[in-house]
């Protein structure tokens, strides 16, 4: 938590077994909630995420019963963020191609009440 703001990250996941643990472990400690939305993966992604979520690191797995696509996975995660009253939400892909080091500079304006 930064500045008394709840910070959440949503990670859509579909068959990201080889990348998802690295993505999750790269998320900074100031992020309060990490919601990984599995979109009916057919690999070992779910088992891996369940193992990580049991570590008590603020990771929660949300599962789709049928594959609905990346957009639906993002929406499921965003709804969960609304449910918990998150102040700042960041969408992060599960394949490890996004630069997590940019997170701080992305959320800083929001935390400081700036819209630009």
N, C-alpha and C positions, 0 to 999 in steps of 0.2 A: 504494500500500500504506500502510495506517495500522496502527500497533502490531503490525507483523509479521504482519498478517492479509491474506489474499488476498481481494479484493473483486471480485465479478463482477456484471454486469448482463445479464439475459436480455430480449431484445426480440422478441416474436412479430411477424411482419410478413406482411401480406397486402394487396397493392395499396396500398402507402403511399409510392409514388414522390414525391409532393408534400411529404411530411412527414418521411420517415425521416432524411434528412441533417441536418435541424435537430435532431431528437431525439438523434442520435448526437453531434453537435457540442456539445450542451448538457451532456453527461455530464462530471462533474468529473474532473480529472486523477488523483485518488487512486484511481479505479476501475482495477483491473488488467486485467480482461478484459471485453469487450463481445461477447456472443454474439447475433447477429441470426438468428432462425430464420425463413426464408422458407417460407411454407406454400403453395407453388406459385402465386406471384403471376403475373398475366397482363399486368401493366404493366411499366414499366422499373425496378422496385424492385431486382431481382437485379443488373442491370448497375451500378446506382448503388452498391449495397452492395459489390460486388466492387471497384469503383474506390476506395471509401473504405477497404476492408480492405487494399489494397495500399500505403496510406500509412504503414503501420507504427504505427498508433495503438492497437493492441490490439483491433481489431475483427475478429471471425471470423464468416463466413457459414456457416450450417448450412442445408441445403436439403432440403425434403420433396419426394419424387418425385410424390406426389399430395396434393391438398388434404385435410387431416385435421382442420382446425379449430383454433381458438385454444388450446384445452386441450392438444391433442397437441403444438402448437408449444412451449408452455410446458414440457411434460414433456421434450421433446427438449433444450431449453436447460438444464433442471435436471439432466438426466443428464450433460450435458457439464460442468457445474459440479462435480458429484460426481467425475467423471473427473479433473479438474485439482486437486481438493482445496480448492475454494474454502471460505473460512471464513464469508463473508457473501455472500448472494445477494439481489438485488433484481429484481423483475419490473417491467418498464416497457413500457407499450403504445407501439406504433409510430406512433400518430396525433398525438402531440404534446399530448395533453390532460392528461397527468399533470404535476404540478409537480415538476420535477427539483430545485428548491431545497429541497425537503423531505427529500431523500436523506440528508443529513448527520444530521438529527435522528432519522431512522428507524434508521440503523445505529449511532448512538452508543451506545445501551443494549447492543447486542449486543457491540460492541467493548469495552465496559466490564464485561462479564459480568453485566449486569442483565437480568432477564427481564420487567421491567415498566417 
